[in-house]
Amino acid sequence: MLALAIVFWLSCGLIVWTQLGYGAVLAAVARVLPRPGREPREPLQRSRPGGGAHQNSTPPSLSLVIAAHNEEQVIAAKVVNALALDYPRELLEVIVACDGCTDATAARARSAGADLVLDLPRGGKIRAQDAAVQRARGEIVAFSDANALWEADAALSLVAAFADPCVGYACGQVRYLPQAATSAGGAGRSADANQEGVYWRYELALRALESRLSSITGGNGAIYATRRDTYIVVDPIMGHDLSLPFNMVKRGLRAVYVPGAHSSEKMVPSLGGEFARKRRMMSHTWPIVLRGGMLSPRGYPPGYALMILSHRLLRYATPGLHVLALAVNAALVVLASGGAQTLYIVTLAAQLALLLAAALAGVLPLRPLLIARYYVLTTASLVAGLWDWLRHGTDAHWEAAEGTR
């Protein structure tokens, strides 16, 4: 019984550590050991006509790459948004990489004023980005999604991070906007409402702490950039969001978070849609974890290795840890006696209460129940993505998530 107790408490401890304890420790370390020198620098200022600005304030040339597959609904607005950035026009290149588009995406991108539109055969988002980088003229190459709109100063804020020669990757802050309210009282109060915003705010807080202390362990596809000469070509099924940060660290560079570089896009309106999105994401994530180099500690500084373990590997192992904790807890209720049995009855009840709360959210859409349902389903998506990858592999192609256009 001692062995079962050790397994149970270890499983519970690892779950609590990856979900809550890791963030608390990061915050404590950041408070005790502040490192202002690692904070992203202030945005560069545009040079003024006639040389009014200091030469060092002139930003580097920037190529903004927008990979698109059948995005005719939003591509024109995206190109207009890119051209309106507060960035010297002579230093900004907007590239739309059309990945096997069968609609009017390319024509609308050209009409909207894109500097370069590539008509490419369908090869997936990564290969479209690779092709764009090969044609890019900018010293810095930035990437965004067709449905993600940047704030005017986002490019200057993002590029400012590269004033530090040790920085190889920088990502900004993406804000997920809720869908418009419906006559029934709004999507946020629906029984199927997505609670991604709650999770995302916590994730951004972790990202800021990781960046301050070392390097981030994951990015996002809506707003990020690398130096063109350090761009890494990865397997087409392995997205940049997860593969670029840790690979930059392995090459002796830093991957940082720039919270002042803002982008926004629509949130998937339903939890079912969010489950499908995360399931698809995880089918791309597991190859990175298991055969893409993330598991290998070679090249990781010790602190960053702990970050990868805590924020990534243990987070992805959470479904197995939950199942193990539940099964062993049930066995301990039967085998234990006295006070120990009472304790294990309480812990079993707590685990079952989480599942019950998730089930009740479908008929009683209260925020705590919706959060429980979000946690259970998104945790299940980790397993579903693994199953998809093991069963039939992962397609390099992608489709727009439900309700985000």
C-alpha positions, -999 to 999 in steps of 0.1 A, spaced: 0 0 0 30 23 6 40 21 -30 4 30 -41 4 59 -18 37 72 -32 24 69 -67 -9 87 -58 7 116 -40 35 119 -67 9 120 -94 -12 147 -76 19 167 -68 31 168 -104 -4 179 -116 -5 207 -90 31 217 -98 26 220 -136 -8 237 -133 -1 261 -103 31 255 -84 54 262 -114 39 297 -119 40 305 -82 77 296 -80 85 316 -112 68 346 -97 87 342 -64 121 338 -82 114 369 -104 106 389 -73 138 378 -55 161 379 -85 149 407 -108 168 409 -140 159 442 -157 186 436 -183 166 407 -197 134 428 -203 125 436 -239 137 470 -248 115 500 -255 100 502 -290 124 518 -316 113 551 -329 108 559 -365 135 580 -381 122 614 -389 125 630 -424 157 649 -427 175 628 -401 158 642 -371 160 609 -352 192 594 -339 207 568 -363 205 541 -337 167 545 -335 161 535 -371 146 501 -371 159 472 -393 142 462 -425 113 439 -418 94 414 -439 60 405 -426 49 370 -439 12 361 -439 7 324 -448 -28 319 -462 -50 291 -474 -84 302 -489 -86 334 -468 -104 356 -493 -128 368 -465 -101 384 -444 -69 387 -465 -76 423 -478 -82 436 -443 -50 419 -431 -29 434 -458 -44 469 -451 -37 464 -414 -1 454 -422 5 484 -444 -9 508 -417 17 497 -392 37 525 -377 68 513 -394 89 531 -421 72 520 -454 106 518 -472 117 493 -446 85 472 -445 78 444 -469 44 426 -468 45 390 -482 14 369 -487 22 332 -492 -8 315 -507 -7 278 -498 -26 261 -526 -54 287 -525 -84 279 -547 -103 311 -541 -96 348 -546 -70 351 -518 -41 360 -541 -61 385 -562 -74 403 -531 -40 404 -515 -25 420 -546 -54 445 -548 -50 454 -512 -13 464 -518 8 434 -507 44 438 -519 48 402 -529 21 375 -534 34 339 -538 11 314 -555 24 281 -541 12 245 -544 -4 231 -513 23 221 -489 11 234 -455 17 265 -435 53 258 -426 64 253 -462 46 284 -473 65 303 -447 97 287 -457 91 299 -493 84 334 -482 115 336 -461 136 326 -491 122 355 -510 121 380 -481 144 411 -482 141 421 -445 168 416 -419 139 406 -396 112 382 -407 79 384 -388 49 361 -392 12 365 -386 -21 348 -394 -46 361 -419 -72 367 -393 -49 384 -368 -48 422 -367 -18 440 -353 -19 473 -334 -1 502 -351 30 500 -329 32 462 -327 59 458 -353 82 484 -337 77 469 -303 84 434 -316 115 443 -336 129 462 -306 137 429 -289 163 422 -316 184 451 -304 198 425 -281 221 403 -303 214 373 -281 177 373 -290 168 349 -319 130 348 -315 104 371 -302 66 368 -299 40 393 -290 8 392 -271 -23 379 -289 -57 389 -275 -86 366 -281 -118 386 -287 -151 370 -277 -178 366 -303 -205 392 -304 -234 387 -280 -264 368 -292 -300 374 -285 -299 346 -259 -276 366 -237 -242 364 -254 -217 336 -263 -199 340 -230 -229 328 -210 -238 299 -233 -236 264 -220 -210 257 -247 -190 289 -241 -153 288 -246 -133 297 -215 -100 300 -234 -96 336 -222 -92 325 -186 -65 300 -195 -48 324 -220 -43 352 -194 -26 327 -171 -4 314 -200 7 350 -208 16 356 -172 38 325 -173 53 335 -206 63 369 -192 80 353 -162 99 328 -183 111 356 -207 122 377 -178 142 349 -162 154 329 -192 135 321 -224 100 313 -232 90 276 -238 63 284 -264 51 311 -287 20 319 -308 13 321 -345 -4 355 -346 26 377 -339 63 366 -338 96 372 -355 131 359 -360 162 371 -376 163 360 -413 198 346 -409 188 325 -379 155 312 -393 151 275 -387 135 252 -412 115 225 -394 95 195 -403 62 208 -420 40 191 -394 59 207 -366 46 243 -361 68 272 -353 49 280 -320 65 252 -301 96 242 -322 113 276 -327 117 288 -290 135 257 -276 155 252 -308 167 288 -306 178 282 -270 197 251 -282 216 273 -306 227 297 -278 200 323 -285 171 336 -264 134 334 -272 116 363 -256 80 375 -250 72 412 -259 39 420 -241 38 454 -257 34 440 -292 -3 435 -295 -24 414 -319 -60 403 -318 -81 377 -333 -115 361 -328 -119 334 -302 -134 301 -312 -169 306 -299 -178 272 -286 -159 248 -263 -165 220 -288 -147 241 -314 -119 248 -289 -115 211 -282 -112 205 -320 -86 233 -323 -65 220 -294 -68 184 -307 -54 195 -340 -27 215 -323 -17 185 -302 -14 163 -332 14 187 -343 28 190 -308 34 153 -300 59 148 -329 79 178 -316 79 164 -281 87 128 -290 109 131 -320 115 168 -326 142 173 -300 123 188 -271 129 158 -249 167 159 -254 183 181 -227 214 188 -249 218 225 -254 194 235 -225 208 256 -196 197 239 -164 170 265 -156 155 263 -190 155 225 -189 134 228 -157 110 252 -175 106 227 -204 99 199 -179 75 219 -158 56 239 -184 56 216 -214 64 179 -207 44 176 -174 16 196 -189 13 172 -218 15 143 -193 -14 156 -173 -41 132 -187 -20 102 -178 -13 116 -143 -50 122 -138 -60 87 -148 -32 73 -126 -43 94 -96 -79 84 -100 -72 47 -104 -47 45 -75 -70 66 -53 -99 42 -58 -76 13 -48 -64 31 -17 -100 37 -6 -104 -1 -6 -71 -10 10 -67 18 36 -83 20 70 -90 45 97 -79 81 91 -60 72 60 -91 58 44 -111 89 53 -84 110 36 -85 90 4 -123 91 3 -120 129 4 -94 130 -24 -115 106 -45 -146 128 -39 -126 159 -51 -116 142 -83 -151 130 -90 -164 165 -82 -143 179 -110 -158 155 -135 -193 161 -122 -188 199 -124 -177 195 -160 -208 174 -168 -231 199 -151 -218 228 -171 -237 215 -201 -270 223 -183 -260 249 -157 -236 274 -174 -221 289 -143 -185 302 -146 -168 277 -122 -186 248 -139 -176 261 -174 -140 264 -163 -141 229 -150 -155 217 -183 -129 236 -202 -101 220 -181 -115 185 -185 -121 188 -223 -88 205 -231 -69 180 -210 -87 153 -230 -76 170 -262 -40 162 -253 -48 125 -255 -70 129 -286 -42 147 -305 -17 119 -295 -42 93 -307 -47 111 -341 -9 113 -346 -3 76 -337 -33 64 -357 -28 82 -390 0 107 -387 -4 144 -389 -12 164 -421 9 194 -428 -21 212 -442 -45 232 -420 -80 247 -421 -93 277 -403 -108 271 -368 -146 274 -365 -159 309 -362 -125 327 -362 -129 344 -396 
